[in-house]
Amino acid sequence: MAQVRYAICGRPVGHSLSPLLFGLVISNLEKFGKNIEFRMKNASLNLVDTSVIEEALGWGYAGYTPHTPQWNYTGASFGKFRTETLVKRALESASNIEDADHRLLSSFESELESQKAQSRSFLHQAKSNHLPTQSLENEVWLNLTSPLKHQLSSEAVSSIDASMELQAVNALRWDGKGWWCAGVDGFGVVSVAQYHGVQVENGALLGVIGGGGAARSTVDAWLEVGGTVRLYPGKRVLELPFNFESDESDRPLDFAVDFDGDERQKPLFESCSLRLNPRYQSVDGDIESGITSLLTSPLDGRWMLVAQHLEAWRRLWAPQYDAYLPSIGLLLTQLVHAENVLRTYA
């Protein structure tokens, strides 16, 4: 059996839903029973409140942080009885959901399967990067959020992609001997777009506002898959470690992401029917309200959160289980149900 300590690191982190997603993915994988060699024992969920990457890595080594923040959804920190109990209830309830809500299903499943068949297998990529492809006895898996994504630059960490060069690292893995890292924000955005029928690989045009790590990761991934990009002025210039030409034509956008969240820039994207807001807000009301909030435009940040979390599993943490991971739609549906359980005890 594998034992994994998981944490989301950054400042602030009290609003993060990533620990809940981590638990949901484990619950989904364990449903396969003896069909796959997957068992987690004592997997722990944590928040590491820090603005310094060394403290995040230090937690990975020692499992200690001087300040344990409260989790917004329980009003207590991880490790406390209230949070542990409520998370257990939320995961058990959500895991009973076997099918995605029909409104969150992709209408492009055949295209998604075709894209997956054409891509290199994640297991093959993992072996090429010398990643462990089995459940080890003790591991540490981290997600990084602001302001840590641009801070990691160390020869002691092996990158499986260009995330360190892009200053866009948001996933780390300690396998008991060394650190590995990846940047999966961008491929999360690509997955969301493809889930909604955008043919990125055929040159689809992405509009981007923003210059931070997530924006850099998104532009890089979009270009790698075969799309084209148009940059719009934002709070800071988007800089990449390679040259590329921003689309300056009058061609309409196929997908748009505003990483700055600047209301003054909204008119730039209004003509684009598929837009993504990378941020997510708390949802009031019942399960129906939660589902409805995911159907509006721009798409709620939970779409990107769920998609990039799945990318971390298949690219870095457990590529051997790619075929068994839940779909974006199912994981979103379960997340809505889990959040609803937590709200009833707020």
N, C-alpha and C positions, 0 to 999 in steps of 0.2 A: 504494500500500500504506500501511496505517496502522501507526504505531508507538505502543504504549501502555506506559507505566510503571505498574505496579499495585502497591499496598501495602495491607496491613492494619495499622492504626495503633492503638496503645493500650498498656496495661500491665496484665498481661502479654500477650504475643502469640506466644510460642514454641510454644504448643499449638495455634495456629489451623490449621484445614484450609482456610481460604479461598483461599490461593494455589493449592492443588491443584484446588479447584473452578474457579477462574478458568482454569487451563490446560485443564481438561476441557471447559469450555464452548467455548473457542476450537477445540479439536480437533473437537468435534461440528459447529461451524459450518463449518469448513474442508472437511468431507466433502461439502458441497453443491457444491464446485467452481465451475464457471462459472455455475451457476444463480443465485448471488447474488454481488454484488460485495463479497466479504469476504476479505481477506488480512491477516494480521498478520505483520510482520517484526520480529524482535528484541524481542518482547513480554517484558518483564522482570517477575519476581516478587520481592517484597520484604517484609520485616518492619520496621516502624518502631516501636521501643520508646520510648514517651513518654507522659507524663501531662499534656502541655500541647498544646492544639490548634495553637498557633502553630508548634510544632516539626513537627507533621504537615504543615501548609501549607508550611512552609519546605522540607521534603523534596520536596514537590510542585514547588516552584520550582527547587530546586537539585539534587535527587537525592542529597543527602548527609545522613547522620545520624551524630552523634558516637559512638553505640553501636549496633553491629550484633549483635543477639541470635542465639543458636543456635536452629535449628528443631528441635523435639523429635523429629521423625520421621527426621532424618538425623544429628543430633549435630553439625551444622555450619551455618554461616550461608548465606543465599542469596548467590550470587556466588562461593562456593567450589566447587571442582571436584566434591567429593563430593555436595553437594546438587544441583548442576545436572545431574550424571550420573544420580543416582537419580530425580530428578523426571522426567527425560526417559524413563527406562525405565518408570516407573510410568504416565505418561501414554500412552505407546505401547501398553502392555499393556491398560490400561483402555479405550482408544479402540477396541480391537478388539471390544469388547462392543457389539453392535448393538441388543440388546433388553433391556428391564428383566427382572429376575428375576420370575417369575410371581407370587411371593408379595408383591412390592412394587407390583404393578399396582393401579390403582384399579378398584373395581367399579362406579364411577359415571361412566364416561367420557362417556356421553350427556348426563348432567346438567352435567358440566364443560364440554362443548362448547356446550351451551345457554347457560350462564352467560357464557361467553366471547363468544358471538354477541350477547348482549344488552348487554354492556358497550361503552363507547366504545373505539375502537381506540387502542392506545398510541401509534401513529404520529400520529394526529390530536391526541392530548393533547400530544405532544412539540412539534408545530408550534405549538399554541396557546401553549405556554410558551417559544417561540422557541429551542428546543433544536436544535443541529445534528443532522441526520438522515442523515448520510453519514459514512464513515470519513475522518477528518482525518489529516493527515500526522503530527502529534505530539499526543498527549493524555496526561493523568494521571488515573487512576481510583483512588479510595481507598475502603476500608471503614474505618469507625470502630467501635471497641469501647470498653468501659469503660476509663478514666473520661472519655472525650472526647465522648460523645454529647450531653451537656448544655452543652458549652462554646462551641459555635459560635453567635455572634450578631454578624453583621457585614453592613452594607449593601453590602459589596464582594462578597458571595456571593448569588447569585440562587437562591431556593428554589422548587422546582416544586410544593411542597405546604406543609402547615402544620408541617413538622418542626422548623424553628427556633423557632416559637412554642411547640411542644410540648416543646422541648429534647430532641429525640429524633432527631438527625441521625446516620445511620450509612452514608451513601454520598455521595461527592463526585466531581465531574468537572471537570477543567480542560481547556477546549477550545482552548487556545492564546491565548485572549483574556480569558477570565474564568472564574470558578468558579460551578458549579451544585451544589445539594445536594438530598437527599431523605432521607426516613425510611421504610425498607421492611420493618422488623421486623414491623410490624403486619399488613401485607398478606401477609407470609410465613406468619404464623400462620393468617390467613384461608384461604390456599391449602391449607395442611395439613389444616385442618378440612374444607374442601370436598372435598379429595381422598379423605377418609374418609367422605363422604356427609352431612356436616352442612350443612343448608340455611340458611346464615347469612342470606341475603337474605330468608328467610321468618320472620325473628324469632328464630332459634336463640339459646339462652341460654348465655352464656360466664361462667364463674367465674374470677376473677383474684385472685391474691395477689401483692402487690408494688407499688412506687411509682416505680421507675426509668424510664429512657428507653424501654426495650423494652416495659414494661408500659403506659406512656402511649401509645405508638405502637399497641400491640395494641388497647387499648380504643377509641381513635379510629378505627382502620380497621374494627373490628367494627361499630361504630355506623354508620359511613359506608355500609357495605355493606347494612345493614338489620337487624342483630342487636340483641339486648338483652344487658345486662351486669349481673352481680352482683359487687360488690366484697367481699372478705373482709379482715379485719385482717392487716396485715403489719408488716414492720420500719419502714416509713414510709408515710405517707398518700399515696394516689395523687391528684394534683392535675392538673386539665386547665384550659386557658384558656377553657373554656365550661362552662355548667351542664348536668348530665344527672342523671337519677334512677337510682340503683342499684336493681335488682330486689330487692324484699323479700318476694316471694311464697314459697310452698312448692313451686313448680314445680321439677322435677328439671333438673339441668344437662345441656346437650347437649355441652359441651366445657369443659375446665378447664386452666388454666396456672398453675403456681406458680413465679413468678420469684424468690422468696426462697429456695426449697429448704430450708424449715424443716420438719424431721421432725415437730415438734409439731403442725404444721398438716395433716399427711397425712390424718387422719380426716375433715376437711372435704370432701375430694374422693373418698373411697373409693367412694361410691355412683355416681360418674360413670364410665362405661365407656370414654370417650375422654378421655385426659389427656395432656398434653405436658410433658416436662421440658426446659426450654430449654438445659440444659447437656449436654455430651457428654463421655464418658470414653474413654480408650484401650481398645481391644478386643484381647484376647489370642486366639490361635488362628488358624484358617484362614478362608477365605472363607465357609464355612457358618456359622461362629461370628459373623462380621460381619453376615450377613443375619439370623440369628436374633435378634441384639441389637436389630434394627430392628422386630421383630414383637411385642415385649413391651409391656406397659403399666406406667407411662406411656411414651409414645413418646420415643425417644432424641432428644436435641437436634439430631442430624444432620438430622432432618426439617425443623426450622425453619431450620437453617443453609442447607440446599440451597434451600428455598423462597424465603427472603429474598434469596439470591444471584441466583436467577433473576429476582426482582422488580427488583433493581437493574439487570440487563441490559435488561429490557423497559421500564422506566419512565425510566431516566436514561442509561445508558451507550450502548445501541444499540437503541432502540425499533423501528427499521426491520427488525430481525431477529426480532421476537417470534414469528412463525409458524415459525421455523426452530430455536428453542431446544429442547433436550431436555426431556422430561417429568421431573417430580420422581422418578418411579420409576426411569427410566433413569439419571439423574444419580446417584441414591443407589447403584444397582447398580455403576456405574463407580467411584464413590468407594470402595466396599468393596474392589473389585479393586485399585485404586491403592494403598490403605492396605496391603493384603496384600503387594504388591510391596515397599513400603518396610520392612515388618516383617521380610521375609526377609533384609534387609541390616543390620538393627539390631544 
